Amino acid sequence: MPRQHRLAAGATSFEKGLTMTATRETTASAQQVWDVLADGWKFSGWVVGASRIRAVDADWPQPNSRISHSVGPWPALINDETVVENVVPERELVLRAKLWPVGEALVTMRLHSIPGGCRMEMSEVVATKPLDLIPDKVQLAAFWHRNHECLLRLALIAEGKKPDDV
């Protein structure tokens, strides 16, 4: 199987047949979930590891738009950014997450309307050296738990639950 870093821009782990995709169903509609994804200021609320948002391009989530964010625990924060590679509104968002100083990852978010809500899918694969030397299956297994937590957080924000609901 070709390594992810050799893929053309915009190619995703879904297209290469990698199967370690985190999924979660939510009672929120695909539109409600998309509204969270499309609001860059909510990024740190659902992305595990993102500590704060520093700036969001006005045209987020259009291709090449960016979120400037910080990762890690305070005060040892690292400033970084995430860039939109591809977007199909209300269905798919492909991001290039910079992981300075260790590389970049391609993250694919897909939304599917289902009766009573939405099924969310999230796949993440390291895309550059040096971490791309790690076999794809190991990468996917490492990201799987993190991505499940991301989807839980995304669902909670999209559902807009009140304290009495949880």
N, C-alpha and C positions, 0 to 999 in steps of 0.2 A: 504494500500500500504506500503511495507517495506520502512524504512528510508534509505536514501542514504548511511549513514555511516556504515550500516550493509551489504552493497553489497560487493561482491568479488572484488579484485583488477581488474581494467580494466572495470568494469561494468559502464555503462553510463546512464544518464537520458533518452536518447532515448530508451534504452532497457527496462526501467521500465514504459514506456508509458506516461511520463510527457510531456505535450504538449506546454508549454510556451517556444518555440524555436524562437529565433530571426533569420530571414532570409533576404537575400538581393541578388538581381541579379546584376551582373556586366558584362560589355563588355569584361573584361579580361577573358582569358581562365582559366580552372582549373589549368593548368600548371603554368601560371603566378601567380595565387593566391598561389599555393603551393610553388612556389619559394620564396615568401615573408614569408610564414609560416616556411619554412625550413631555413631561414636566421635569426638565433637568435638575431643578432645585430639589426634587424628591429623591434623586439618585442615591444619596448617602443614607436615606431611610430604608432602602431595600437591598443595597449592594453591601455584602459582608466585607469589611475591611476599609470601606470608604468612610473617613472620619468627618470630613466637612467639604462643602462645595465652595469654591472660591469665585467661579464665574461660569456662566452658561451663555453660549452663543445665542443670539436672538432668533436664529432660524433652526434651533434644535427641534426635532431630530432629522433634519435634512442631511443628505450625504456631505461629508467633510466638515460638518459642524462639530463643535467640541464642548466638553465639560471639563473645566479645570477643577481638580479636586485634590485633596490630601488623603493619604492612607497611613495607617498605623496608629499607635497610641500616642496621645499627647504626653510629653513634649517632643517625642521623637517622630514627628510627622515628616513624610516625604511628599513633596508637591509633584503631581502628575496630571495626566489628562487622558480622556477617553474620546475617541473620534468615531463618528458614524461612517461605516463602510457602505451600507446599503439599507434601504428602508422600503417596506411595503406597508403603508399606513394601516393600522388596526390588525396587521397580520404577522409582520416580521421586522425585526430590527437586528442588524449585524453591526457589532461594535469592535473596534480595535482598542483594547485596553492596554495602556502602557504600564509596564511593571518595572520601572527604573529601580535599580540598575541591572535587572536580570533579563529583560526582554519585553515582549509584547504577547498578548493573547487575543485570539478571535473569539468573540462571544456571540452566539446566535440565540435570539429570543423569538419564539413562535407562539402565536395565539390561535386557538381553534374554538369557535363557538360550539357549545354543546347545550342540550336541553338543561335549563336551569343555571347556566353560567358559562364558564370558559375553561378550557384545558390549556395550561401554559407549559411550554417546553424551553429548557435552557441547556445549551451545550457550550463548552469552553475548551479551547485547545491552545497550548503555547504555540506561538507562530514564529519566533525568532531565537537565535542563539543567545546564551548557551543552553537555556532550558529545553530547547527543541531536541536536544540530544536524548532526552528522556523518552522512552517508547510511548506512543500514543495511548495505549491501554493503561499505562501507569499514570499518565497525565489525567486521563479521564476519570480514573478511580479517585485520584486526589481531589479533583474539582467537584466530583459528584456530591459529596456531603455539603460542601460550601454552597453549591448551587441549589440544593434542596432548601437550605436555610434562606437563600435569596428569594426563592419562589414563595416560601411561607410569608416572609416579610412583605413581598409584593402583593400577595393575596390579602393580607391584613389591611394594608393601606387602601387597596382598591375596594374592599368590602366596606371600609369605613365603620368598623364595629365600635360600639360604645362599651364602656367598662362593664356594664351589666350583661353584655352579650358574650363575654369570654369567661 
